[in-house]
Amino acid sequence: MAKLDPVKKSSPLLIAAAWIIVIVPTAWGLNYTVKNAMKLFSAPTPAAAAPAK
């Protein structure tokens, strides 16, 4: 009968790689969202007035 090891240790390098895989796209998406949201709160540029006829 095989003895089961109740405690398995994960590689710290594997854990770090998994976090990088999660954090990098999340940070990119958050950055993209914040940049686009700032357009809603910035003052609009004044439109060029049409010449009077």
For each residue, the residues with C-beta under 8 A, 3 or more apart:
1:
2:
3:
4:
5: 8
6:
7:
8: 5
9:
10: 14 15
11: 14 15
12: 15 16
13: 16 17
14: 10 11 17 18
15: 10 11 12 18 19
16: 12 13 19 20
17: 13 14 20 21
18: 14 15 21 22
19: 15 16 22 23
20: 16 17 23 24
21: 17 18 24 25
22: 18 19 25 26
23: 19 20 26 27
24: 20 21 27 28
25: 21 22 28 29
26: 22 23 29 30
27: 23 24 30 31
28: 24 25 31 32
29: 25 26 32 33
30: 26 27 33 34
31: 27 28 34 35
32: 28 29 35 36
33: 29 30 36 37
34: 30 31 37 38
35: 31 32 38 39
36: 32 33 39
37: 33 34 40 41
38: 34 35 41 42
39: 35 36 42
40: 37
41: 37 38
42: 38 39
43:
44:
45:
46:
47:
48:
49:
50:
51:
52:
53:
